[in-house]
Amino acid sequence: MNSTLELEYLVRSSPKILFKFLSNPESLQEWFADEVNKDQNVYSFEWDGEEEQAELLDFKDAEYIRFQWINGERVGAGFGFRIEKDDLTGGVALWINDEVPEEKIQEYTLIWNAQIEALMKVLGS
């Protein structure tokens, strides 16, 4: 049974630049996976020689992007990123929404924390 994992991170970046790192294969390769390729709406992510594919379901430039796994152990599970900018403070929040097995919520939280730490380094944030 999957549960929805929601995580929020404060990021020092413009929404437009941040979105590039969430949607562009070359930029995703800098922090998310060892290798990322895109063929139409299908992204191929490779980690340690293992490839998994996700279909791009929806996006709005500089606001959100949503994927669904189409192969591997999490077929049908979705994940995505949402960017929120506070007009008052100018702060930018990155929200991660990931459908994960209930018993693996802690494991996936640690994985996302490590991934976002890598993203922050790339962004200089």
Long-range contacts (C-beta under 8 A, 24 or more apart in sequence): 1-101, 1-102, 2-77, 2-99, 2-100, 2-101, 2-102, 3-99, 3-100, 3-101, 3-102, 3-105, 4-97, 4-98, 4-99, 4-100, 5-96, 5-97, 5-98, 5-99, 5-100, 5-105, 5-108, 5-109, 5-112, 6-95, 6-96, 6-97, 7-95, 7-96, 7-98, 7-109, 7-112, 7-113, 7-116, 8-93, 8-94, 8-95, 8-96, 9-93, 9-94, 9-96, 9-116, 9-120, 10-91, 10-92, 10-93, 10-94, 11-92, 11-93, 11-94, 11-119, 11-120, 11-123, 11-125, 12-92, 12-123, 12-124, 12-125, 13-92, 13-123, 13-125, 14-92, 15-62, 15-63, 15-83, 15-85, 15-92, 16-61, 16-62, 17-123, 18-62, 18-83, 18-92, 18-94, 18-123, 19-61, 19-62, 19-63, 19-65, 19-83, 21-119, 21-122, 21-123, 22-65, 22-81, 22-83, 23-59, 23-65, 30-122, 31-115, 31-118, 31-119, 31-121, 31-122, 32-115, 32-118, 32-119, 42-70, 43-67, 54-79, 66-97, 74-99, 74-100
